[in-house]
Amino acid sequence: MRTDGFLPDTCAWIDFFNNRQTPLAVALKHSLLEGRVYACGVIKYELVQGVKSEKEEKALIDALHAVDYLEMTESLWIKAGRLSGALRKKGVTIPFSDVIVALLAQENNLAILTVDKHFEMVPGVRMVTG
């Protein structure tokens, strides 16, 4: 189990790759230098769908290969369904991708680097906004 690090949300990666000097991008840059950044499939999916060229896609994929990758297992898919179901019973619906990111962060004791308010609705999720 990891004890320190970040699972950056798509918004953090977008700021970083677009060279924006936002608190998210700066925090991500420092965390990358410290080797404390992780990626997952849903974040890669969201980033790849927004690329504008093959060159940009290659650079993106190469960069993401430099960080540790978190995989969903069968048991994690079940936990994700339970988490989403529990939130819905409380009247809270968040996007599927955010459920997956939240669960992976919880399971790996990582903070989510984001400004997305959806994560505030998931009990036990640690957020860092920059």
C-alpha positions in Angstrom: 0.0 0.0 0.0 1.3 3.4 -0.9 1.4 6.0 1.8 2.3 9.2 0.0 1.6 10.6 -3.4 -0.9 12.0 -5.8 -3.4 10.8 -8.4 -3.8 13.9 -10.5 -7.2 14.4 -12.0 -7.5 15.3 -15.7 -7.7 19.0 -14.9 -4.3 19.0 -13.3 -2.7 17.2 -16.2 -4.3 19.6 -18.7 -2.9 22.6 -16.9 0.5 20.9 -16.7 0.6 19.9 -20.4 -0.6 23.4 -21.5 2.2 25.0 -19.5 -0.3 27.0 -17.3 1.2 28.3 -14.1 -1.9 27.3 -12.0 -1.5 25.9 -8.5 -2.5 22.5 -9.9 0.2 22.6 -12.6 2.9 23.7 -10.2 2.0 21.1 -7.6 2.0 18.4 -10.3 5.4 19.5 -11.6 6.9 19.3 -8.1 5.3 16.0 -7.4 6.6 14.6 -10.7 10.1 15.7 -9.8 9.7 13.9 -6.4 8.4 10.7 -8.0 5.1 10.9 -6.2 2.6 10.8 -9.1 0.4 8.0 -10.3 -1.9 7.6 -13.3 -4.9 5.4 -14.1 -6.8 4.2 -17.1 -9.7 6.6 -16.9 -7.4 9.6 -16.7 -5.4 8.4 -19.7 -8.7 7.9 -21.5 -9.9 11.4 -20.8 -6.5 13.0 -21.8 -6.1 11.0 -25.0 -9.6 11.9 -26.2 -8.7 15.6 -26.1 -5.4 15.5 -28.1 -5.2 17.6 -31.2 -2.6 15.7 -33.2 -0.7 12.4 -33.4 2.4 14.2 -32.2 0.6 15.6 -29.1 -0.8 12.1 -28.4 2.6 10.5 -28.6 4.1 13.1 -26.2 1.2 12.6 -23.8 1.5 8.8 -23.8 5.3 9.0 -23.4 4.9 11.3 -20.5 2.3 9.2 -18.8 4.5 6.1 -19.1 7.0 7.8 -16.8 4.6 7.5 -13.8 3.4 4.5 -12.0 0.1 3.1 -13.3 -2.8 2.0 -11.1 -5.0 -0.8 -12.5 -8.6 -1.7 -11.7 -9.0 -5.3 -10.5 -12.3 -7.3 -10.4 -12.6 -6.6 -6.7 -12.1 -2.9 -7.2 -14.8 -2.8 -9.9 -17.2 -4.2 -7.3 -16.0 -1.7 -4.7 -16.6 1.1 -7.2 -20.1 -0.1 -7.8 -20.7 -0.2 -4.1 -19.3 3.3 -3.6 -21.4 4.7 -6.4 -24.5 2.9 -5.0 -23.9 4.2 -1.5 -23.5 7.8 -2.8 -26.7 7.5 -4.9 -28.6 6.3 -1.8 -27.6 9.6 -0.2 -28.8 11.5 -3.2 -25.3 12.1 -4.6 -24.5 11.3 -8.2 -21.0 11.8 -9.5 -19.5 11.0 -12.9 -18.3 7.4 -13.4 -14.8 8.5 -14.0 -14.7 10.4 -10.7 -15.9 7.3 -8.9 -13.0 5.3 -10.3 -10.4 8.0 -9.5 -11.8 8.4 -6.0 -11.7 4.6 -5.4 -8.2 4.2 -6.7 -7.0 7.1 -4.6 -8.6 5.6 -1.5 -7.3 2.1 -2.1 -3.7 3.4 -2.6 -3.7 6.1 0.1 -3.2 8.9 -2.5 -4.5 12.4 -2.6 -6.3 13.6 -5.7 -4.8 16.7 -7.2 -7.9 18.5 -8.5 -10.3 21.4 -8.4 -13.2 19.1 -9.2 -15.8 19.5 -6.4 -17.3 16.1 -7.0 -14.5 14.5 -5.0 -15.6 16.5 -1.9 -18.8 14.3 -1.8 -16.9 11.1 -1.5 -16.2 10.2 2.2 -12.5 9.6 2.9 -11.1 11.1 -0.2 -8.1 13.5 0.3 -8.0 16.4 -2.2 -5.2 18.8 -2.9 -6.0 21.9 -4.9 -2.5 23.1 -5.5 
